[in-house]
């Protein structure tokens, strides 16, 4: 059985889709998936053994310069690649107009959320079959239910299995922790002075503290936090595969609401995640060894709370 999955972004959302593939594989061990995804996140589908082909869809880049995109025939090449296979099912797990349009150009029966269950209701009219799936569910069971109904098997609400083969990630370090301080929204950030205090509180544990970063702002913050702290190291620019190896083998990870926190959870790495404006019941990390600390405002999460959670 061949299935096309459309889930292009963001990092956490792409990771949330992995357990649905594992569910489907349990029902049909021979199932194979192709996956339409933004190039920035294309490493994630490769972590799952049932994914055969990645179809990059740089929609964000296309939008920035649509004239150049049309001139260089990128869209034509993308749709040619998309139409090269006949699928038994096409599942739009993104639920946006842009993703439903992509599904329209594929070969196969199109499935998605109905107009009451989808972020952009107009998208639901482009599917052959759509399903009502409650918004009250966490993002992961929502996607798992969508796959179950699309592929006609019973959904079992067991602990999600992301299907990642951890043997593929090499351990290069020992005795360290990772602080995932970067996120996409200012109100999801933890105050820098709190990170600095936490770094000081962790010093007696004699662990190396690693700070990854994804943009210049995050790099600058990491460099400030590492200044005059010999036990703190700013990581070089890293791929998602490299970061997965680092997160998997750490003693523990501390994360704000960020995609890398979901990657840590998918690897079952011990993780404490901090939540302010977002609801962990709907989008929080799910996996083994996960602790959530939730306050209405991120500044009200004190560094000492993290030490208590670690204990």
C-alpha positions as CSV (number, residue, x, y, z in Angstrom):
1,X,0.0,0.0,0.0
2,X,1.3,3.4,-1.0
3,X,0.3,6.6,0.9
4,X,1.2,10.2,0.4
5,X,1.5,12.3,3.5
6,X,1.3,16.1,3.3
7,X,2.7,17.7,6.5
8,X,5.1,20.5,5.5
9,X,5.8,22.4,8.7
10,X,6.5,23.3,11.4
11,X,9.2,21.2,13.1
12,X,6.9,20.1,16.0
13,X,4.0,19.4,13.7
14,X,6.1,17.2,11.5
15,X,7.3,15.3,14.5
16,X,3.7,14.9,15.7
17,X,2.9,13.0,12.6
18,X,5.4,10.2,13.1
19,X,3.3,8.1,15.5
20,X,0.5,7.9,13.0
21,X,2.9,6.2,10.5
22,X,3.8,3.7,13.2
23,X,0.1,3.0,13.9
24,X,-0.5,2.4,10.2
25,X,2.5,0.1,9.9
26,X,1.2,-2.0,12.7
27,X,-2.0,-2.6,10.7
28,X,-0.2,-3.1,7.4
29,X,3.5,-4.0,7.8
30,X,4.1,-3.5,4.0
31,X,2.7,0.1,3.9
32,X,5.0,2.7,2.4
33,X,4.8,6.5,2.7
34,X,6.0,9.4,0.5
35,X,6.0,12.7,2.4
36,X,5.6,16.3,1.2
37,X,7.5,18.6,3.5
38,X,9.4,21.9,3.7
39,X,13.1,21.3,3.0
40,X,14.1,22.7,6.4
41,X,12.3,19.7,8.1
42,X,13.0,17.0,5.6
43,X,15.3,15.1,7.9
44,X,12.5,14.2,10.3
45,X,10.5,12.0,7.9
46,X,13.7,10.1,7.1
47,X,13.8,9.0,10.8
48,X,10.9,6.7,10.2
49,X,11.6,3.4,8.4
50,X,8.3,3.3,6.5
51,X,9.0,6.5,4.6
52,X,10.3,5.8,1.1
53,X,10.5,9.1,-0.6
54,X,10.7,12.8,0.5
55,X,9.1,15.4,-1.8
56,X,10.5,18.8,-0.8
57,X,8.0,21.6,-1.0
58,X,9.7,25.0,-0.4
59,X,6.4,26.9,-0.3
60,X,7.8,29.6,2.0
61,X,10.6,30.3,-0.6
62,X,8.1,30.2,-3.5
63,X,5.9,32.8,-1.8
64,X,8.7,35.3,-1.3
65,X,9.5,35.3,-5.0
66,X,6.7,33.9,-7.1
67,X,7.9,35.4,-10.4
68,X,11.4,33.8,-10.1
69,X,9.7,30.5,-9.1
70,X,7.6,30.5,-12.2
71,X,10.6,31.4,-14.4
72,X,12.9,28.6,-13.1
73,X,10.1,26.0,-13.4
74,X,10.4,24.9,-9.8
75,X,6.7,24.5,-9.5
76,X,6.5,22.5,-12.7
77,X,9.2,20.2,-11.4
78,X,7.5,19.8,-8.1
79,X,4.1,18.8,-9.5
80,X,5.8,16.4,-12.0
81,X,7.5,14.7,-9.1
82,X,4.1,14.6,-7.2
83,X,2.3,13.1,-10.1
84,X,4.9,10.4,-10.8
85,X,3.2,8.0,-8.3
86,X,-0.3,6.6,-8.0
87,X,-1.3,6.4,-4.3
88,X,-3.9,4.3,-2.5
89,X,-4.5,7.3,-0.2
90,X,-3.4,10.9,0.1
91,X,-3.6,12.3,3.6
92,X,-3.4,16.1,4.2
93,X,-2.4,16.3,7.9
94,X,-1.6,20.0,7.6
95,X,-5.2,21.2,7.0
96,X,-4.4,24.4,5.2
97,X,-5.4,25.7,1.8
98,X,-1.9,25.4,0.5
99,X,-1.6,21.8,1.5
100,X,-5.1,20.9,0.2
101,X,-4.2,22.4,-3.2
102,X,-1.0,20.2,-3.2
103,X,-3.2,17.2,-2.5
104,X,-5.4,18.1,-5.4
105,X,-2.6,17.6,-7.9
106,X,-1.6,14.2,-6.5
107,X,-3.0,10.8,-7.8
108,X,-5.1,9.1,-5.2
109,X,-8.1,9.5,-2.9
110,X,-7.7,12.6,-0.8
111,X,-8.4,12.6,2.9
112,X,-8.4,15.4,5.5
113,X,-10.2,17.1,8.3
114,X,-13.8,18.4,7.8
115,X,-14.7,22.1,7.8
116,X,-15.4,22.0,11.6
117,X,-12.1,20.3,12.4
118,X,-9.6,22.2,10.2
119,X,-7.6,25.4,10.6
120,X,-8.7,26.8,7.2
121,X,-12.2,25.5,6.5
122,X,-12.1,26.1,2.7
123,X,-9.4,23.5,2.5
124,X,-11.8,20.7,3.4
125,X,-13.8,21.1,0.2
126,X,-10.8,19.8,-1.9
127,X,-10.8,16.4,-0.2
128,X,-12.7,13.3,-1.4
129,X,-13.4,12.3,2.2
130,X,-13.2,14.4,5.3
131,X,-13.6,13.6,9.0
132,X,-14.7,15.4,12.1
133,X,-11.9,15.1,14.7
134,X,-12.3,17.1,18.0
135,X,-10.2,20.2,18.6
136,X,-10.1,19.2,22.3
137,X,-7.6,16.4,21.5
138,X,-3.8,16.9,21.6
139,X,-2.3,17.4,18.2
140,X,-0.8,13.9,18.1
141,X,-4.0,11.9,18.7
142,X,-5.8,14.2,16.2
143,X,-3.3,13.2,13.5
144,X,-3.4,9.5,14.6
145,X,-7.2,9.5,14.4
146,X,-7.1,11.1,10.9
147,X,-4.8,8.3,9.7
148,X,-7.0,5.6,11.3
149,X,-10.2,6.9,9.7
150,X,-8.5,7.5,6.3
151,X,-6.9,4.1,6.2
152,X,-9.9,2.3,7.8
153,X,-8.5,0.8,11.0
154,X,-9.4,1.3,14.7
155,X,-7.6,4.0,16.6
156,X,-6.0,2.8,19.8
157,X,-5.1,5.6,22.3
158,X,-1.9,3.9,23.5
159,X,1.3,5.8,24.2
160,X,2.5,7.1,20.8
161,X,5.4,5.3,19.2
162,X,7.4,7.7,17.0
163,X,9.0,4.7,15.2
164,X,12.5,6.3,15.3
165,X,15.4,3.8,15.2
166,X,17.7,5.2,18.0
167,X,20.6,3.0,16.9
168,X,21.1,5.4,14.0
169,X,22.2,8.2,16.4
170,X,25.8,8.0,17.5
171,X,26.9,9.0,21.1
172,X,29.8,11.4,20.9
173,X,29.7,13.0,24.3
174,X,29.0,12.0,27.9
175,X,27.8,13.8,31.0
176,X,26.1,16.9,29.6
177,X,22.7,18.5,29.4
178,X,21.1,20.7,26.7
179,X,19.2,23.9,27.2
180,X,16.7,24.5,24.3
181,X,16.3,28.2,24.8
182,X,15.1,29.2,21.3
183,X,11.5,29.4,20.1
184,X,9.4,31.2,17.5
185,X,7.4,33.6,19.7
186,X,8.6,36.1,22.2
187,X,5.9,35.2,24.7
188,X,7.1,31.6,24.7
189,X,10.6,32.6,25.6
190,X,12.0,32.2,29.1
191,X,13.7,35.3,30.4
192,X,17.4,35.4,29.8
193,X,18.2,36.1,33.4
194,X,16.3,33.0,34.4
195,X,18.5,30.9,32.0
196,X,21.6,32.5,33.5
197,X,20.4,31.7,37.0
198,X,19.7,28.1,36.0
199,X,23.1,27.7,34.5
200,X,24.6,28.9,37.9
201,X,22.4,26.4,39.8
202,X,23.4,23.5,37.6
203,X,27.2,24.2,38.1
204,X,27.5,21.9,41.1
205,X,26.2,18.9,39.0
206,X,29.5,19.0,37.1
207,X,27.8,18.6,33.7
208,X,28.7,20.3,30.5
209,X,25.8,22.6,29.4
210,X,25.3,22.7,25.6
211,X,23.4,25.6,23.9
212,X,22.1,25.0,20.4
213,X,20.8,27.9,18.3
214,X,18.9,28.4,15.0
215,X,19.3,32.0,14.1
216,X,21.5,35.0,14.9
217,X,19.3,36.2,17.8
218,X,19.5,32.8,19.5
219,X,23.2,32.5,18.8
220,X,23.8,35.9,20.5
221,X,21.8,34.9,23.5
222,X,23.7,31.6,23.8
223,X,27.1,33.4,23.6
224,X,26.0,35.8,26.4
225,X,24.9,32.9,28.6
226,X,28.2,31.1,27.9
227,X,30.4,34.1,28.7
228,X,32.6,33.6,31.7
229,X,31.1,30.1,32.2
230,X,33.6,27.4,31.4
231,X,31.0,24.7,31.8
232,X,28.8,26.1,29.1
233,X,29.4,25.5,25.4
234,X,27.7,27.1,22.4
235,X,27.2,24.4,19.8
236,X,28.1,25.1,16.1
237,X,25.3,25.3,13.6
238,X,23.9,21.8,13.6
239,X,21.6,19.7,11.4
240,X,18.4,18.1,12.9
241,X,20.1,14.7,12.7
242,X,23.1,16.0,14.6
243,X,20.9,17.6,17.2
244,X,18.9,14.4,17.6
245,X,22.1,12.5,18.5
246,X,22.9,15.2,21.1
247,X,19.5,15.2,22.6
248,X,19.1,11.5,22.7
249,X,22.3,10.9,24.7
250,X,22.2,13.8,27.1
251,X,21.6,13.4,30.8
252,X,18.5,15.6,30.5
253,X,17.2,18.5,28.4
254,X,15.4,21.7,29.4
255,X,13.1,23.2,26.7
256,X,10.7,26.0,26.1
257,X,7.8,25.4,23.8
258,X,9.9,24.6,20.7
259,X,10.1,22.0,18.0
260,X,13.4,20.7,19.4
261,X,11.6,19.9,22.6
262,X,9.2,17.7,20.7
263,X,12.2,16.0,19.0
264,X,13.7,15.3,22.5
265,X,10.3,13.8,23.5
266,X,10.2,11.7,20.4
267,X,13.5,10.2,21.4
268,X,12.3,9.6,24.9
269,X,15.1,11.7,26.3
270,X,14.5,13.1,29.8
271,X,13.0,16.5,29.2
272,X,11.5,19.3,31.3
273,X,9.4,21.6,29.1
274,X,8.3,25.1,30.1
275,X,4.9,26.5,29.1
276,X,3.4,30.0,29.4
277,X,0.8,31.1,26.9
278,X,0.4,27.7,25.2
279,X,-1.5,24.7,26.6
280,X,0.6,21.5,27.0
281,X,-2.6,19.5,27.1
282,X,-3.1,20.4,23.4
283,X,0.5,20.8,22.1
284,X,2.8,19.7,24.9
285,X,5.5,17.1,24.5
286,X,4.4,13.5,24.7
287,X,6.8,10.6,25.4
288,X,8.6,8.8,28.1
289,X,10.5,10.8,30.7
290,X,8.6,14.1,30.1
291,X,7.8,16.8,32.7
292,X,5.8,19.9,32.0
293,X,6.0,23.1,34.1
294,X,3.1,25.5,33.3
295,X,2.5,29.1,34.4
296,X,0.4,31.8,32.9
297,X,3.5,33.9,32.2
298,X,6.9,32.4,31.4
299,X,8.7,34.8,33.8
300,X,6.8,33.2,36.7
301,X,8.6,29.9,36.2
302,X,11.5,30.1,38.6
303,X,14.8,28.3,38.0
304,X,14.5,26.6,41.3
305,X,11.3,24.8,40.0
306,X,13.5,23.1,37.4
307,X,15.9,21.8,40.0
308,X,12.9,20.4,41.9
309,X,11.6,18.7,38.8
310,X,15.1,17.3,38.1
311,X,15.2,15.8,41.6
